[in-house]
Amino acid sequence: MTRGQDGPSFARLALTSLGAGVLVLAISVPIVVGLSQVSPVAALVVALLAVVGAIAAIGLTSNHQINKALAEAEAADRPPNANDPTPRGTDEN
């Protein structure tokens, strides 16, 4: 999630998370339709798994974006070279 002037965008978070869920459902719909001609019970099972997959995709996508935004916020708050073990003002060359 890219930070703008006002911070992370909740609209972008919502759109990408829901987009991931829609993508899973869009991939699974032709499979369910084709499978329903052969076995309605199998199509129902695949449809339920598709819903679970869509929920998982939404959760994973939003979790990834929130963790990335938190890492960017922590990096912005940290002073430069905070983990650098060399004392400031010394020249190693």
N, CA, C and O atoms as a GROMACS GRO file, in nm:
protein
  372
    1MET      N    1   0.086  -0.116   0.000
    1MET     CA    2   0.000   0.000   0.000
    1MET      C    3   0.090   0.122   0.000
    1MET      O    4   0.170   0.140   0.092
    2THR      N    5   0.079   0.202  -0.099
    2THR     CA    6   0.163   0.320  -0.112
    2THR      C    7   0.111   0.430  -0.021
    2THR      O    8  -0.009   0.459  -0.018
    3ARG      N    9   0.201   0.490   0.052
    3ARG     CA   10   0.162   0.599   0.141
    3ARG      C   11   0.159   0.728   0.062
    3ARG      O   12   0.255   0.762  -0.007
    4GLY      N   13   0.050   0.799   0.072
    4GLY     CA   14   0.040   0.929   0.009
    4GLY      C   15   0.074   1.037   0.111
    4GLY      O   16   0.140   1.010   0.211
    5GLN      N   17   0.030   1.157   0.085
    5GLN     CA   18   0.055   1.265   0.179
    5GLN      C   19  -0.024   1.245   0.307
    5GLN      O   20   0.021   1.285   0.415
    6ASP      N   21  -0.140   1.183   0.297
    6ASP     CA   22  -0.225   1.163   0.414
    6ASP      C   23  -0.210   1.025   0.475
    6ASP      O   24  -0.285   0.992   0.567
    7GLY      N   25  -0.120   0.944   0.428
    7GLY     CA   26  -0.101   0.810   0.482
    7GLY      C   27  -0.156   0.704   0.389
    7GLY      O   28  -0.182   0.730   0.272
    8PRO      N   29  -0.174   0.583   0.441
    8PRO     CA   30  -0.222   0.472   0.358
    8PRO      C   31  -0.365   0.498   0.308
    8PRO      O   32  -0.445   0.566   0.373
    9SER      N   33  -0.394   0.442   0.191
    9SER     CA   34  -0.525   0.461   0.130
    9SER      C   35  -0.616   0.342   0.164
    9SER      O   36  -0.588   0.229   0.126
   10PHE      N   37  -0.722   0.370   0.236
   10PHE     CA   38  -0.816   0.264   0.270
   10PHE      C   39  -0.898   0.222   0.148
   10PHE      O   40  -0.942   0.107   0.139
   11ALA      N   41  -0.918   0.314   0.056
   11ALA     CA   42  -0.990   0.278  -0.067
   11ALA      C   43  -0.909   0.179  -0.149
   11ALA      O   44  -0.964   0.084  -0.205
   12ARG      N   45  -0.778   0.202  -0.157
   12ARG     CA   46  -0.693   0.109  -0.232
   12ARG      C   47  -0.689  -0.028  -0.163
   12ARG      O   48  -0.690  -0.131  -0.230
   13LEU      N   49  -0.685  -0.028  -0.031
   13LEU     CA   50  -0.688  -0.153   0.044
   13LEU      C   51  -0.817  -0.230   0.015
   13LEU      O   52  -0.813  -0.350  -0.009
   14ALA      N   53  -0.930  -0.161   0.017
   14ALA     CA   54  -1.058  -0.226  -0.007
   14ALA      C   55  -1.068  -0.279  -0.150
   14ALA      O   56  -1.113  -0.391  -0.172
   15LEU      N   57  -1.026  -0.197  -0.246
   15LEU     CA   58  -1.037  -0.238  -0.386
   15LEU      C   59  -0.947  -0.357  -0.419
   15LEU      O   60  -0.990  -0.449  -0.489
   16THR      N   61  -0.825  -0.356  -0.371
   16THR     CA   62  -0.735  -0.468  -0.403
   16THR      C   63  -0.776  -0.594  -0.329
   16THR      O   64  -0.765  -0.704  -0.384
   17SER      N   65  -0.822  -0.581  -0.206
   17SER     CA   66  -0.866  -0.699  -0.132
   17SER      C   67  -0.989  -0.762  -0.195
   17SER      O   68  -0.995  -0.884  -0.215
   18LEU      N   69  -1.086  -0.679  -0.227
   18LEU     CA   70  -1.207  -0.733  -0.291
   18LEU      C   71  -1.176  -0.781  -0.432
   18LEU      O   72  -1.238  -0.877  -0.479
   19GLY      N   73  -1.083  -0.717  -0.500
   19GLY     CA   74  -1.042  -0.763  -0.632
   19GLY      C   75  -0.982  -0.902  -0.628
   19GLY      O   76  -1.005  -0.982  -0.719
   20ALA      N   77  -0.906  -0.932  -0.523
   20ALA     CA   78  -0.849  -1.066  -0.508
   20ALA      C   79  -0.960  -1.170  -0.489
   20ALA      O   80  -0.954  -1.279  -0.546
   21GLY      N   81  -1.061  -1.135  -0.411
   21GLY     CA   82  -1.174  -1.226  -0.391
   21GLY      C   83  -1.254  -1.247  -0.518
   21GLY      O   84  -1.295  -1.359  -0.548
   22VAL      N   85  -1.276  -1.140  -0.592
   22VAL     CA   86  -1.350  -1.150  -0.718
   22VAL      C   87  -1.272  -1.234  -0.819
   22VAL      O   88  -1.331  -1.310  -0.895
   23LEU      N   89  -1.140  -1.219  -0.820
   23LEU     CA   90  -1.058  -1.299  -0.912
   23LEU      C   91  -1.071  -1.448  -0.882
   23LEU      O   92  -1.083  -1.529  -0.975
   24VAL      N   93  -1.070  -1.485  -0.756
   24VAL     CA   94  -1.088  -1.627  -0.719
   24VAL      C   95  -1.224  -1.676  -0.764
   24VAL      O   96  -1.236  -1.786  -0.819
   25LEU      N   97  -1.327  -1.596  -0.741
   25LEU     CA   98  -1.462  -1.638  -0.782
   25LEU      C   99  -1.475  -1.642  -0.933
   25LEU      O  100  -1.543  -1.730  -0.986
   26ALA      N  101  -1.413  -1.549  -1.004
   26ALA     CA  102  -1.421  -1.549  -1.150
   26ALA      C  103  -1.353  -1.671  -1.210
   26ALA      O  104  -1.398  -1.724  -1.312
   27ILE      N  105  -1.246  -1.716  -1.148
   27ILE     CA  106  -1.179  -1.837  -1.196
   27ILE      C  107  -1.261  -1.961  -1.166
   27ILE      O  108  -1.263  -2.056  -1.245
   28SER      N  109  -1.329  -1.961  -1.052
   28SER     CA  110  -1.401  -2.082  -1.010
   28SER      C  111  -1.538  -2.098  -1.075
   28SER      O  112  -1.590  -2.209  -1.082
   29VAL      N  113  -1.599  -1.989  -1.122
   29VAL     CA  114  -1.734  -1.999  -1.180
   29VAL      C  115  -1.738  -2.092  -1.301
   29VAL      O  116  -1.827  -2.177  -1.306
   30PRO      N  117  -1.648  -2.081  -1.399
   30PRO     CA  118  -1.655  -2.175  -1.512
   30PRO      C  119  -1.635  -2.320  -1.468
   30PRO      O  120  -1.693  -2.412  -1.526
   31ILE      N  121  -1.552  -2.340  -1.367
   31ILE     CA  122  -1.531  -2.477  -1.316
   31ILE      C  123  -1.660  -2.530  -1.254
   31ILE      O  124  -1.698  -2.645  -1.278
   32VAL      N  125  -1.726  -2.447  -1.176
   32VAL     CA  126  -1.851  -2.489  -1.112
   32VAL      C  127  -1.960  -2.516  -1.216
   32VAL      O  128  -2.033  -2.614  -1.205
   33VAL      N  129  -1.971  -2.429  -1.316
   33VAL     CA  130  -2.073  -2.447  -1.420
   33VAL      C  131  -2.048  -2.576  -1.499
   33VAL      O  132  -2.141  -2.652  -1.525
   34GLY      N  133  -1.923  -2.598  -1.536
   34GLY     CA  134  -1.891  -2.721  -1.609
   34GLY      C  135  -1.912  -2.845  -1.525
   34GLY      O  136  -1.958  -2.948  -1.575
   35LEU      N  137  -1.878  -2.837  -1.399
   35LEU     CA  138  -1.894  -2.952  -1.310
   35LEU      C  139  -2.040  -2.978  -1.275
   35LEU      O  140  -2.076  -3.092  -1.245
   36SER      N  141  -2.123  -2.875  -1.279
   36SER     CA  142  -2.265  -2.896  -1.247
   36SER      C  143  -2.336  -2.982  -1.351
   36SER      O  144  -2.439  -3.043  -1.321
   37GLN      N  145  -2.283  -2.986  -1.472
   37GLN     CA  146  -2.342  -3.073  -1.575
   37GLN      C  147  -2.316  -3.220  -1.544
   37GLN      O  148  -2.394  -3.307  -1.581
   38VAL      N  149  -2.205  -3.245  -1.476
   38VAL     CA  150  -2.167  -3.383  -1.445
   38VAL      C  151  -2.221  -3.426  -1.310
   38VAL      O  152  -2.287  -3.530  -1.300
   39SER      N  153  -2.194  -3.347  -1.206
   39SER     CA  154  -2.235  -3.383  -1.070
   39SER      C  155  -2.270  -3.257  -0.993
   39SER      O  156  -2.182  -3.177  -0.960
   40PRO      N  157  -2.398  -3.239  -0.962
   40PRO     CA  158  -2.438  -3.120  -0.887
   40PRO      C  159  -2.377  -3.113  -0.747
   40PRO      O  160  -2.347  -3.004  -0.698
   41VAL      N  161  -2.358  -3.228  -0.684
   41VAL     CA  162  -2.300  -3.230  -0.550
   41VAL      C  163  -2.154  -3.185  -0.555
   41VAL      O  164  -2.110  -3.107  -0.471
   42ALA      N  165  -2.081  -3.233  -0.653
   42ALA     CA  166  -1.941  -3.192  -0.668
   42ALA      C  167  -1.932  -3.043  -0.699
   42ALA      O  168  -1.842  -2.975  -0.652
   43ALA      N  169  -2.026  -2.992  -0.780
   43ALA     CA  170  -2.026  -2.850  -0.811
   43ALA      C  171  -2.054  -2.767  -0.685
   43ALA      O  172  -1.996  -2.660  -0.668
   44LEU      N  173  -2.141  -2.817  -0.598
   44LEU     CA  174  -2.169  -2.747  -0.473
   44LEU      C  175  -2.046  -2.744  -0.383
   44LEU      O  176  -2.015  -2.641  -0.322
   45VAL      N  177  -1.976  -2.854  -0.376
   45VAL     CA  178  -1.854  -2.860  -0.294
   45VAL      C  179  -1.748  -2.764  -0.348
   45VAL      O  180  -1.684  -2.692  -0.271
   46VAL      N  181  -1.731  -2.761  -0.479
   46VAL     CA  182  -1.633  -2.670  -0.540
   46VAL      C  183  -1.676  -2.525  -0.520
   46VAL      O  184  -1.592  -2.439  -0.497
   47ALA      N  185  -1.805  -2.497  -0.527
   47ALA     CA  186  -1.854  -2.362  -0.504
   47ALA      C  187  -1.828  -2.317  -0.361
   47ALA      O  188  -1.789  -2.203  -0.337
   48LEU      N  189  -1.849  -2.405  -0.267
   48LEU     CA  190  -1.821  -2.372  -0.126
   48LEU      C  191  -1.672  -2.350  -0.104
   48LEU      O  192  -1.632  -2.259  -0.031
   49LEU      N  193  -1.590  -2.433  -0.167
   49LEU     CA  194  -1.445  -2.414  -0.157
   49LEU      C  195  -1.402  -2.282  -0.222
   49LEU      O  196  -1.307  -2.218  -0.177
   50ALA      N  197  -1.471  -2.244  -0.328
   50ALA     CA  198  -1.440  -2.117  -0.394
   50ALA      C  199  -1.472  -2.000  -0.302
   50ALA      O  200  -1.397  -1.902  -0.298
   51VAL      N  201  -1.582  -2.008  -0.229
   51VAL     CA  202  -1.616  -1.901  -0.135
   51VAL      C  203  -1.512  -1.893  -0.024
   51VAL      O  204  -1.470  -1.784   0.015
   52VAL      N  205  -1.470  -2.008   0.028
   52VAL     CA  206  -1.365  -2.010   0.130
   52VAL      C  207  -1.235  -1.955   0.072
   52VAL      O  208  -1.164  -1.880   0.140
   53GLY      N  209  -1.203  -1.990  -0.051
   53GLY     CA  210  -1.083  -1.937  -0.116
   53GLY      C  211  -1.090  -1.787  -0.136
   53GLY      O  212  -0.989  -1.718  -0.122
   54ALA      N  213  -1.208  -1.736  -0.170
   54ALA     CA  214  -1.224  -1.592  -0.187
   54ALA      C  215  -1.204  -1.518  -0.055
   54ALA      O  216  -1.141  -1.413  -0.051
   55ILE      N  217  -1.259  -1.573   0.052
   55ILE     CA  218  -1.241  -1.512   0.184
   55ILE      C  219  -1.094  -1.516   0.224
   55ILE      O  220  -1.042  -1.419   0.280
   56ALA      N  221  -1.027  -1.627   0.196
   56ALA     CA  222  -0.884  -1.638   0.227
   56ALA      C  223  -0.802  -1.539   0.145
   56ALA      O  224  -0.709  -1.478   0.197
   57ALA      N  225  -0.836  -1.522   0.019
   57ALA     CA  226  -0.763  -1.428  -0.066
   57ALA      C  227  -0.781  -1.285  -0.018
   57ALA      O  228  -0.687  -1.206  -0.019
   58ILE      N  229  -0.902  -1.251   0.025
   58ILE     CA  230  -0.927  -1.117   0.078
   58ILE      C  231  -0.845  -1.095   0.205
   58ILE      O  232  -0.782  -0.990   0.222
   59GLY      N  233  -0.846  -1.193   0.293
   59GLY     CA  234  -0.771  -1.180   0.418
   59GLY      C  235  -0.621  -1.172   0.396
   59GLY      O  236  -0.554  -1.089   0.457
   60LEU      N  237  -0.568  -1.256   0.309
   60LEU     CA  238  -0.424  -1.255   0.283
   60LEU      C  239  -0.380  -1.124   0.217
   60LEU      O  240  -0.276  -1.068   0.252
   61THR      N  241  -0.459  -1.078   0.123
   61THR     CA  242  -0.424  -0.953   0.054
   61THR      C  243  -0.427  -0.834   0.148
   61THR      O  244  -0.334  -0.753   0.149
   62SER      N  245  -0.531  -0.823   0.227
   62SER     CA  246  -0.540  -0.709   0.319
   62SER      C  247  -0.432  -0.717   0.426
   62SER      O  248  -0.374  -0.615   0.464
   63ASN      N  249  -0.404  -0.837   0.477
   63ASN     CA  250  -0.300  -0.853   0.578
   63ASN      C  251  -0.164  -0.814   0.522
   63ASN      O  252  -0.085  -0.748   0.590
   64HIS      N  253  -0.135  -0.855   0.400
   64HIS     CA  254  -0.007  -0.821   0.336
   64HIS      C  255   0.007  -0.670   0.320
   64HIS      O  256   0.112  -0.613   0.349
   65GLN      N  257  -0.099  -0.604   0.275
   65GLN     CA  258  -0.092  -0.460   0.252
   65GLN      C  259  -0.080  -0.382   0.382
   65GLN      O  260  -0.008  -0.283   0.389
   66ILE      N  261  -0.150  -0.427   0.485
   66ILE     CA  262  -0.142  -0.358   0.614
   66ILE      C  263  -0.003  -0.376   0.674
   66ILE      O  264   0.054  -0.280   0.728
   67ASN      N  265   0.054  -0.497   0.666
   67ASN     CA  266   0.189  -0.518   0.718
   67ASN      C  267   0.292  -0.434   0.643
   67ASN      O  268   0.386  -0.382   0.702
   68LYS      N  269   0.273  -0.421   0.512
   68LYS     CA  270   0.364  -0.339   0.432
   68LYS      C  271   0.353  -0.192   0.471
   68LYS      O  272   0.454  -0.123   0.481
   69ALA      N  273   0.231  -0.143   0.493
   69ALA     CA  274   0.212  -0.003   0.533
   69ALA      C  275   0.270   0.022   0.672
   69ALA      O  276   0.329   0.128   0.696
   70LEU      N  277   0.256  -0.074   0.763
   70LEU     CA  278   0.314  -0.058   0.896
   70LEU      C  279   0.466  -0.056   0.890
   70LEU      O  280   0.530   0.022   0.961
   71ALA      N  281   0.524  -0.140   0.806
   71ALA     CA  282   0.670  -0.141   0.791
   71ALA      C  283   0.719  -0.009   0.732
   71ALA      O  284   0.822   0.042   0.775
   72GLU      N  285   0.646   0.046   0.636
   72GLU     CA  286   0.685   0.175   0.578
   72GLU      C  287   0.673   0.286   0.682
   72GLU      O  288   0.757   0.376   0.685
   73ALA      N  289   0.570   0.281   0.767
   73ALA     CA  290   0.553   0.384   0.870
   73ALA      C  291   0.664   0.375   0.974
   73ALA      O  292   0.714   0.477   1.020
   74GLU      N  293   0.701   0.254   1.012
   74GLU     CA  294   0.810   0.237   1.108
   74GLU      C  295   0.942   0.283   1.049
   74GLU      O  296   1.024   0.343   1.118
   75ALA      N  297   0.964   0.255   0.921
   75ALA     CA  298   1.087   0.298   0.856
   75ALA      C  299   1.093   0.450   0.846
   75ALA      O  300   1.201   0.508   0.857
   76ALA      N  301   0.980   0.515   0.827
   76ALA     CA  302   0.979   0.660   0.818
   76ALA      C  303   1.003   0.724   0.955
   76ALA      O  304   1.060   0.833   0.962
   77ASP      N  305   0.961   0.658   1.062
   77ASP     CA  306   0.980   0.711   1.197
   77ASP      C  307   1.120   0.686   1.251
   77ASP      O  308   1.166   0.756   1.341
   78ARG      N  309   1.188   0.587   1.196
   78ARG     CA  310   1.322   0.550   1.243
   78ARG      C  311   1.425   0.648   1.189
   78ARG      O  312   1.418   0.687   1.072
   79PRO      N  313   1.521   0.689   1.272
   79PRO     CA  314   1.626   0.777   1.220
   79PRO      C  315   1.713   0.703   1.119
   79PRO      O  316   1.724   0.581   1.127
   80PRO      N  317   1.775   0.773   1.026
   80PRO     CA  318   1.858   0.706   0.925
   80PRO      C  319   1.976   0.636   0.991
   80PRO      O  320   2.036   0.687   1.085
   81ASN      N  321   2.006   0.518   0.939
   81ASN     CA  322   2.118   0.436   0.987
   81ASN      C  323   2.107   0.402   1.135
   81ASN      O  324   2.208   0.401   1.205
   82ALA      N  325   1.987   0.374   1.183
   82ALA     CA  326   1.968   0.343   1.324
   82ALA      C  327   2.035   0.210   1.361
   82ALA      O  328   2.074   0.192   1.476
   83ASN      N  329   2.048   0.120   1.267
   83ASN     CA  330   2.109  -0.010   1.295
   83ASN      C  331   2.257  -0.014   1.259
   83ASN      O  332   2.319  -0.121   1.265
   84ASP      N  333   2.314   0.098   1.221
   84ASP     CA  334   2.453   0.104   1.181
   84ASP      C  335   2.542   0.101   1.306
   84ASP      O  336   2.531   0.190   1.390
   85PRO      N  337   2.630   0.000   1.320
   85PRO     CA  338   2.711  -0.012   1.441
   85PRO      C  339   2.829   0.085   1.446
   85PRO      O  340   2.888   0.104   1.552
   86THR      N  341   2.864   0.146   1.333
   86THR     CA  342   2.979   0.238   1.335
   86THR      C  343   2.939   0.371   1.395
   86THR      O  344   2.831   0.421   1.366
   87PRO      N  345   3.027   0.429   1.478
   87PRO     CA  346   2.994   0.559   1.536
   87PRO      C  347   2.990   0.668   1.431
   87PRO      O  348   3.061   0.662   1.331
   88ARG      N  349   2.908   0.765   1.453
   88ARG     CA  350   2.896   0.875   1.357
   88ARG      C  351   3.021   0.963   1.363
   88ARG      O  352   3.081   0.982   1.469
   89GLY      N  353   3.057   1.013   1.249
   89GLY     CA  354   3.171   1.103   1.242
   89GLY      C  355   3.303   1.032   1.218
   89GLY      O  356   3.407   1.098   1.211
   90THR      N  357   3.303   0.900   1.207
   90THR     CA  358   3.427   0.828   1.179
   90THR      C  359   3.433   0.793   1.033
   90THR      O  360   3.330   0.770   0.969
   91ASP      N  361   3.551   0.789   0.980
   91ASP     CA  362   3.572   0.755   0.840
   91ASP      C  363   3.651   0.626   0.835
   91ASP      O  364   3.762   0.618   0.889
   92GLU      N  365   3.596   0.524   0.771
   92GLU     CA  366   3.662   0.394   0.766
   92GLU      C  367   3.756   0.382   0.649
   92GLU      O  368   3.825   0.280   0.639
   93ASN      N  369   3.766   0.479   0.560
   93ASN     CA  370   3.854   0.470   0.443
   93ASN      C  371   3.994   0.503   0.478
   93ASN      O  372   4.082   0.501   0.391
   0.00000   0.00000   0.00000
